[in-house]
Amino acid sequence: MANTETSLKETAQIEGAIGAALVDYTSGMALGTIGGGKELDLNMAAAGNTDVVRAKVRTMEMLGLKDEIEDILITLGGQYHLIRLMRSRNANGLFLYLALDKNRANLAMARHQLKKIGDELEV
């Protein structure tokens, strides 16, 4: 099992990574970040993506869907934004957020790697 710092470092190594964060979606706060900078304010992204997760959870409840969100993909002109919800006993209520440069990233591989990192994360 990997800790937050190790997991974020692994996430930053994903081809095309711009920045990543581990986020508590009950509070909207980033528990850890890596990358970002002028190009991407990860704390603001953490708060904003918390709203996305909460909205999707509410929508699923209203629709009566008895399923779990694995990940959410937001596609921009030049970037992919991946939100991977954590399901382990110690990480419930958290998600990994990864922003990728669309021109350098392999989306399928990034999703696979983010899932693996999330599965190994111990909070």
Disulfide bonds with the S-S distance in Angstrom:
none
